[in-house]
């Protein structure tokens, strides 16, 4: 009996990576990707938007919602809102054209903020809104604020 080498296709590899990422985010004792656990409470820190979108879409899939795609315009809007939120402490209003907006402050990593949204029923329902197809994420750090890191997630059709 001869064994033939097996080749893993790129889609299978990506799917396996997403599953591993989701399991890591939901399972105690598992290690999360550095892109999801990098602290944002320092100047110049940047969230890994690709990994954040994978985590968001895996959660949406588990809830029966279609995937959303990253949108650079919504990223810009979310970033502006997060920066203003950090400067003023005032929660922003839903921007024109957006269907959903989620806010958070005080969490230093995307893994923490996403866990908070996922575990709060109103936030969980909002991030799994089946009418949305695009997503933007913003994060800002203000070292003079008691909350430090401010997050904005914007979803639109």
N, C-alpha and C positions, 0 to 999 in steps of 0.2 A: 504494500500500500504506500503510495507516495503522497506526500503532503505538498500542496501548492502554497506558495506564499500568499498571504492575504494583504490587500492594500486597503487602507482606510481612506474613504473619499473625504474631501474638504467639508461638504455638508454634514457628514456623519461626525467628523471631528468637532465642528462648531456646535452641533447639537449636544454632543457629549460634554463639551466645555460648559454650555449653558446649564445642563442638568447638574454638573458638578458644582457650578457656581451657586445655583439655587439651593442645592442640598447644603452647601457650606453656609449659606445665609440663614438657613432654617434649622440646622442641626447643632445642638450644643456640643462643644468640644471640637468642632470642625474649624479649620483655618479659612478665613476669608481672603480673597484676593487683596493685595496691597492697594489696588486701585479703588477699592471700596472702603478701606480702613485707613487711608491716608488722612491724618488730621488736617483740617482746614483752618485751624486757629493759629495761623501764621501768615504773614504777608507773602504773596506770590504763590501760595498753594493752589493747585488746580485739581478739580474733581475729574476722574476718568469717566467722561460722558458715555463712552461706548459700553463700559462695564455697568454703569448705572442703568443705561437703557436695556441691557440684557436682563438685569435683575427686575426692572419694572415690567418688561414684557413677559418674563417667566411668571411673575405673579398674575398678570392679566390673563395669561393662558390658563392658569389654574382656576381662575374665576370665570372662565368662559368668554372672556373679552378678546377681541382681535389685537394683534400687536400694533404698537404705534411706531412711527419712524421719527428719528431725530430731525429737528427742523432748526436751521441756523437762525432764522428770523425769530422764532420763539425763544431760542437760547439767548439771543440778544435782549429781547423783551424781559425775560426772566432775570437775566443778569442785571439789567438796569433797575428792575423792581427790587431785587435783593440788595443792591448797593444803596438804594434810597431807604429801604427798610432798615439796613444796618446804621445808616447815618442818623435817621430820625427816630427810629423805634416805632414808627407808625406803620401799621399793617396796610399794605397796598390794596387797592381795589382791583377787581377782575378787569383785565385789559380788554379793549374792544376786539372782537373776533375769537376770544378764548371761551371755551366751554367750562373748563375746570381750572381752579388754581388752588394749590396747597401751599401753606406756609409753615415754617417751623423756625425756631431760634433756640440756640443753646446746645444743640447736638454738634459734635465736632467732626463726625465722619458721615459719609453717605449711608453706610450700613446702619448706623444708629438712627438717622432721620427716617430712612425707609422703614425700618422696623417699627418706629413710632407711628408712621402713617398706616402701615399694614395692620397694626394692632388696635387702632382707633376706628370703630365701625363707620363713622361718617367719612373719615379720610380713606379708609379701605374701599368703600363703595365709590367714592369719587375717582380714585386712581384706576378703578376697573370699569369706568364709564364706557359702555360699548359704542357710543356715538363718536368717540374721539379717534383720530388717526395720526396726529402729530404731537410731539412733545418738545418742550424746552425746559432747561434746568439752569438755575442761577444760584450762586453761593457767594456770600461776601463776609469778610471778617472785619470787625471793628474792635481793636484792642482796648478801647476806652469804654466799651459797653459791658454791662454785667452779663449779658448773654453771649457776647463774642461773635458767634457764627450764625448767619441768617440764610435760610434756604427758601427758594421759590421754585415750584414745579407748575408749569403751565401746559395744559392740554387743550387741543383744538381739533375741530373736524377736518 
